């Protein structure tokens, strides 16, 4: 049970919290990295489960600022770091540590970011078309108004898995010639020029995949994830646990590929022959096959949990492999 101070400081219960704690198994004296601090749900739970220390990372300055209450309640056991989780190994070493006992990553946009209209992540809220998790680099509006039609279609198709990507890109280019697209409703209207408005039988809004694609592209999320997985491999001690919660297939494929490869599993050359182990000694073992999904009660209470997948790997004593860069070629947008 969480101490009262930490319970009061935690603003929400994150997805698959019980499963995350089960796999991390926090114990007194251990050190953990929460690579995606967000609203502090995982960090608070880890701190409340045992006498642990947590290094929490977030590239969003507002998340770090909002975490002051959790940090105060943790009485010196929580260190907040503003930065990208792709550099988590550097962040940890910069604090004078060479190894940690666990790393947890909750991939994608946080509910806190979605709820802030001024961040421009959600088509459900009117705001500027920004979508940056940090404050650096081009915004979604910059890309929407500058990318060539073919590049825009590639982004929407590759990162949003949107089958109508070409038509949507064509509609966006037509709309921006009339007036720049600088707000979330402006982008929704441009998408609807190609798809029509949402119909009662539509499972998701027609702009959902386009917004997802642009968010991933703006923040370079898949390359960031690949680098974070390698970083976790570098700083986890033998027996340390890596727990990753993802929410859509692009993220989950990368996590699955990383854990499968680095646990020594290889596809068989023939279905009649056993798989052949090649390459370096496995740097991870897998405590269970496949993934953990939300139970029915959690999925009912929190719609975001319905698509969540938790995967876990346990570090061996083998040296870390070369940096993981296996983002599919189809996702490399020129």
C-alpha positions in Angstrom: 0.0 0.0 0.0 1.2 3.5 -0.8 2.1 5.9 2.1 -0.6 8.6 2.5 1.7 11.3 1.2 2.5 9.5 -2.0 -1.1 8.5 -2.5 -2.2 12.1 -2.3 0.5 13.2 -4.6 -0.3 10.7 -7.4 -2.9 12.2 -9.7 -4.0 9.1 -11.6 -3.6 5.4 -11.8 -1.6 4.4 -14.9 -2.4 1.6 -17.2 -1.5 -2.0 -16.1 -0.1 -0.7 -12.8 -0.5 -4.0 -10.9 1.2 -6.0 -13.8 4.0 -3.5 -14.0 4.7 -3.8 -10.2 4.5 -7.5 -10.4 7.2 -7.7 -13.0 9.4 -5.0 -11.5 9.1 -6.6 -8.0 10.5 -3.6 -6.2 12.6 -4.4 -3.1 14.3 -2.3 -0.4 17.5 -0.6 -1.6 16.8 -1.0 -5.3 17.0 1.7 -7.9 14.6 2.1 -10.8 14.3 4.3 -13.9 10.9 5.5 -14.9 11.7 6.6 -18.5 8.3 8.2 -19.1 7.4 10.1 -15.8 4.2 11.8 -17.1 1.9 12.4 -14.2 4.1 10.2 -11.9 1.9 7.2 -11.5 4.5 4.5 -12.0 7.1 6.4 -10.0 4.8 6.9 -7.1 3.8 3.2 -7.1 7.4 2.0 -7.2 8.4 4.4 -4.3 5.4 3.2 -2.3 6.0 -0.5 -2.9 9.4 -0.6 -1.0 12.2 1.6 0.2 13.4 2.3 -3.4 14.9 5.1 -5.3 13.5 6.3 -8.6 15.2 8.3 -11.4 12.3 9.7 -13.5 12.8 11.1 -17.0 10.5 13.2 -19.1 11.2 15.4 -22.1 8.1 17.5 -21.2 9.1 20.4 -18.9 5.5 20.7 -17.7 5.6 17.1 -16.5 8.8 17.7 -14.6 7.4 20.9 -13.0 4.2 19.1 -12.1 6.2 16.3 -10.4 7.3 18.5 -7.6 4.6 17.2 -5.2 5.6 13.6 -5.9 9.3 14.5 -5.4 8.5 16.3 -2.1 6.5 13.3 -0.8 9.3 10.9 -1.7 11.7 12.6 0.7 14.8 12.5 -1.4 14.1 9.1 -3.1 12.9 10.6 -6.4 15.2 12.4 -8.9 13.5 14.2 -11.7 15.4 14.6 -15.0 14.2 16.7 -17.9 15.4 14.9 -21.1 14.7 12.3 -23.7 14.4 8.7 -22.6 16.5 7.7 -25.5 19.4 9.0 -23.5 18.4 7.3 -20.3 21.8 5.5 -19.9 23.6 8.8 -20.0 21.1 10.4 -17.5 21.7 7.5 -15.1 25.5 7.7 -15.4 25.4 11.4 -15.1 24.0 10.9 -11.6 27.0 8.7 -10.7 25.3 5.3 -11.1 26.5 2.5 -13.3 23.6 0.1 -13.0 20.0 0.0 -11.9 17.5 -2.7 -10.9 14.7 -2.0 -13.2 13.4 0.2 -16.1 9.8 0.9 -16.9 8.7 2.6 -20.1 5.1 3.7 -20.9 5.2 4.5 -24.6 3.3 7.2 -26.5 1.5 10.4 -25.5 0.3 10.7 -21.9 -3.3 11.4 -20.8 -2.0 14.6 -19.3 -0.7 15.8 -22.7 -3.9 14.7 -24.4 -6.0 16.7 -21.9 -4.1 20.0 -22.5 -5.7 21.6 -25.6 -2.8 24.0 -26.0 -0.5 21.0 -26.7 -2.4 20.1 -29.9 -2.3 16.3 -29.5 -6.0 15.6 -29.6 -8.5 16.3 -32.4 -11.2 16.4 -29.7 -9.8 19.7 -28.3 -9.4 22.9 -30.1 -5.8 24.3 -29.9 -2.7 25.1 -31.8 -1.4 22.2 -34.0 1.8 21.6 -32.0 2.2 18.0 -30.8 5.7 18.4 -29.5 6.4 16.5 -26.3 9.3 18.9 -25.6 9.7 22.5 -26.7 12.3 21.9 -29.4 12.1 21.2 -33.1 9.4 21.8 -35.8 5.7 21.5 -34.7 3.1 19.4 -36.4 1.8 22.6 -38.1 5.3 23.2 -39.5 5.3 19.8 -41.1 1.7 19.9 -42.3 2.3 23.1 -44.1 5.8 22.4 -45.6 6.1 18.7 -46.4 5.6 17.8 -50.1 2.4 15.8 -50.8 4.3 12.5 -51.3 6.2 12.9 -48.1 3.1 13.8 -46.2 1.3 10.7 -47.6 4.3 8.5 -46.6 4.2 9.9 -43.0 0.5 9.3 -42.6 0.7 5.8 -44.1 3.8 4.6 -42.3 3.2 6.0 -38.9 -0.6 6.0 -38.8 -1.2 2.8 -40.9 -3.8 4.9 -42.7 -5.0 3.2 -45.9 -6.4 6.6 -47.2 -3.1 8.3 -46.7 -2.7 9.6 -50.3 -6.2 11.0 -50.5 -5.7 12.7 -47.1 -2.4 14.1 -48.1 -3.9 15.5 -51.3 -6.7 17.1 -49.2 -4.3 18.6 -46.8 -2.2 20.2 -49.5 -5.4 21.6 -51.2 -6.5 23.0 -47.8 -3.2 24.6 -47.0 -3.1 26.4 -50.3 -6.2 28.3 -49.2 -5.0 29.0 -45.7 -2.2 27.6 -43.5 -3.3 24.8 -41.2 -2.3 25.9 -37.7 -5.0 24.5 -35.4 -6.4 21.0 -34.6 -9.8 21.8 -36.0 -8.1 23.0 -39.2 -6.4 19.7 -39.7 -9.6 17.8 -38.9 -11.4 19.8 -41.6 -8.6 19.1 -44.1 -8.8 15.3 -43.4 -12.6 15.3 -43.7 -12.2 16.7 -47.2 -10.9 13.3 -48.1 -12.8 11.0 -45.7 -16.1 12.9 -45.0 -17.2 13.5 -41.4 -17.4 10.7 -38.8 -20.4 8.5 -39.4 -22.3 6.7 -36.7 -21.0 3.3 -37.7 -17.3 4.5 -37.7 -15.3 2.8 -34.9 -12.8 5.7 -34.8 -12.8 9.3 -36.0 -11.4 9.7 -39.5 -8.6 12.0 -38.2 -7.4 9.5 -35.6 -4.6 7.9 -37.6 -3.5 11.1 -39.2 -3.0 12.7 -35.7 -1.2 9.6 -34.5 1.1 9.7 -37.5 2.0 13.3 -37.1 2.6 13.0 -33.4 5.0 10.0 -33.9 6.8 11.8 -36.7 7.1 15.2 -34.9 8.7 13.5 -31.8 10.7 10.8 -33.7 9.0 8.3 -31.3 10.0 5.0 -32.9 13.7 5.9 -33.1 13.5 7.2 -29.5 12.0 3.9 -28.4 14.7 1.9 -30.1 17.4 4.0 -28.5 15.7 3.7 -25.1 15.6 -0.1 -25.2 19.4 -0.1 -25.9 19.9 2.3 -23.1 18.1 0.1 -20.7 20.1 -2.9 -21.8 23.3 -0.9 -21.0 22.5 0.1 -17.5 20.4 -2.8 -16.1 22.4 -5.1 -13.8 22.2 -8.9 -14.1 18.7 -9.8 -12.9 17.4 -6.3 -13.6 13.9 -6.1 -15.2 12.8 -4.1 -18.3 9.1 -3.5 -18.5 7.5 -1.8 -21.5 3.9 -0.8 -21.9 2.9 0.1 -25.5 -0.4 1.1 -27.1 -0.2 0.4 -30.8 1.3 -2.1 -33.2 4.2 0.0 -34.4 5.6 0.4 -30.9 4.8 -3.2 -29.9 6.6 -4.6 -32.9 9.8 -2.8 -32.0 9.6 -3.9 -28.4 8.8 -7.5 -29.3 11.6 -7.6 -31.9 14.1 -6.2 -29.4 13.2 -8.6 -26.6 12.9 -11.6 -28.9 16.3 -11.0 -30.6 18.2 -10.2 -27.5 16.9 -13.2 -25.6 18.6 -15.4 -28.3 15.5 -16.5 -30.2 15.9 -16.7 -34.0 13.4 -17.8 -36.7 14.1 -21.3 -38.0 15.6 -21.6 -41.5 12.9 -24.3 -42.2 9.8 -25.2 -40.4 11.2 -28.7 -40.1 14.3 -27.6 -38.3 14.8 -26.0 -34.9 15.6 -22.3 -34.6 19.3 -21.6 -34.8 21.0 -19.4 -32.2 23.4 -16.9 -33.7 25.1 -13.8 -32.7 26.2 -12.6 -29.2 25.3 -14.3 -26.0 21.7 -13.4 -25.0 21.5 -10.2 -22.9 18.0 -10.9 -21.7 15.7 -13.8 -20.8 11.9 -13.7 -21.1 10.0 -14.5 -18.0 6.8 -15.3 -20.0 5.8 -15.7 -23.6 3.8 -13.0 -25.4 2.4 -10.0 -23.6 0.1 -9.1 -20.7 -3.1 -7.2 -21.5 -5.5 -5.4 -19.3 -8.2 -7.4 -17.5 -11.8 -6.7 -18.4 -12.5 -4.5 -15.3 -9.5 -2.2 -16.1 -10.4 -2.0 -19.8 -14.0 -1.0 -18.8 -12.8 1.6 -16.4 -10.1 3.1 -18.6 -10.6 2.9 -22.4 -6.9 3.6 -23.0 -6.0 0.3 -21.4 -7.9 -1.7 -24.0 -5.0 -1.5 -26.5 -2.2 -1.7 -23.9 0.4 -4.5 -24.1 3.0 -5.2 -21.5 6.2 -7.0 -22.3 9.0 -7.9 -19.9 12.6 -9.0 -20.2 15.2 -9.9 -17.5 18.8 -8.9 -17.9 21.5 -11.5 -18.0 25.2 -11.0 -17.2 26.1 -11.0 -20.9 27.6 -7.8 -22.4 25.2 -5.4 -24.0 24.7 -5.9 -27.8 25.4 -3.1 -30.3 22.8 -0.3 -30.4 19.4 -1.4 -31.5 18.3 0.4 -34.6 15.8 -2.0 -36.1 13.1 0.5 -37.1 11.5 -1.0 -40.2 12.7 0.5 -43.5 9.1 1.3 -44.5 9.0 3.7 -41.5 12.1 5.7 -42.5 10.5 8.8 -44.1 12.8 10.8 -46.3 
